[in-house]
Amino acid sequence: MVVLLIIFSQHLRNIEIPVPWGSRGGGRKLSRFPVFQVFPILFALITVWCVCAILTFLEYLPEGDPARVDVKEEL
């Protein structure tokens, strides 16, 4: 997660994602938003959680591993 945080906050901070904005007059405007500059921790957390979810789904992580996302699931 630390490596992803460094990549998102330092190397991708100048990448801006186009975001459509609407107005009450019906006109649409396309604005650019620096997502990785504003939300690097959130993106790192979501990425790590998705990797853990995939590894849990594929049964790669053993039962009882703290990285499993189904540790509190009752069968």
C-alpha positions in Angstrom: 0.0 0.0 0.0 2.9 2.3 0.7 4.3 1.8 -2.8 0.9 2.5 -4.3 0.6 5.6 -2.1 3.9 6.9 -3.3 3.0 6.2 -7.0 -0.4 7.9 -6.7 0.7 10.9 -4.7 4.1 11.6 -6.3 4.1 10.3 -9.8 0.5 10.5 -10.9 -0.4 13.8 -9.1 -0.4 15.9 -12.3 -2.8 13.6 -14.1 -6.3 15.2 -14.4 -9.4 13.2 -15.2 -12.1 14.9 -17.4 -15.3 15.2 -15.5 -18.6 16.4 -17.1 -20.4 19.1 -15.1 -23.9 20.2 -15.8 -25.6 23.5 -15.1 -29.1 24.6 -14.6 -29.3 26.3 -18.0 -28.8 22.9 -19.6 -25.3 23.6 -20.8 -22.6 21.0 -20.2 -19.1 21.7 -19.4 -16.1 19.5 -19.3 -13.7 20.2 -16.4 -10.5 18.5 -15.5 -10.1 17.2 -11.9 -6.7 16.2 -10.3 -8.0 12.9 -8.8 -4.7 11.5 -7.7 -3.6 14.7 -6.1 -6.8 14.9 -4.0 -7.5 11.2 -3.2 -4.2 9.2 -3.3 -4.9 7.4 0.0 -8.4 6.4 -1.0 -7.2 5.0 -4.3 -4.3 3.1 -2.7 -6.7 1.6 -0.1 -9.3 0.6 -2.8 -6.6 -1.0 -4.9 -5.2 -3.1 -2.1 -8.7 -4.2 -1.0 -9.5 -5.2 -4.5 -6.3 -7.3 -4.8 -7.2 -9.0 -1.4 -10.7 -9.6 -2.6 -9.5 -11.3 -5.8 -7.0 -13.4 -3.9 -9.7 -14.4 -1.4 -12.1 -15.3 -4.2 -9.5 -17.4 -6.0 -8.8 -19.2 -2.6 -5.1 -18.2 -2.9 -5.0 -17.0 0.7 -5.3 -19.7 3.4 -8.2 -19.7 5.8 -7.5 -17.4 8.7 -5.1 -15.1 6.8 -5.6 -11.5 7.9 -5.6 -10.3 4.3 -8.8 -12.3 3.5 -11.8 -10.1 3.1 -14.3 -12.8 4.3 -12.8 -13.3 7.8 -16.1 -12.4 9.6 -18.4 -14.3 7.1 -20.4 -17.1 8.7 -21.2 -20.1 6.6 
